[in-house]
């Protein structure tokens, strides 16, 4: 179902028209944040000390 499909969810479609598609925007920002965190916090070079293994 399309978020803007007024025949399926007219109330939601009206809210999207007035306020924008908030869930889509939240999803976009979350994905962008995850990409940035992956770029900034690279723990791949860290290794446990041999005594701990």
Secondary structure as GFF3:
##gff-version 3
##sequence-region A 1 53
A	DSSP	alpha_helix	10	19	.	.	.	ID=ss1
A	DSSP	alpha_helix	22	40	.	.	.	ID=ss2
###
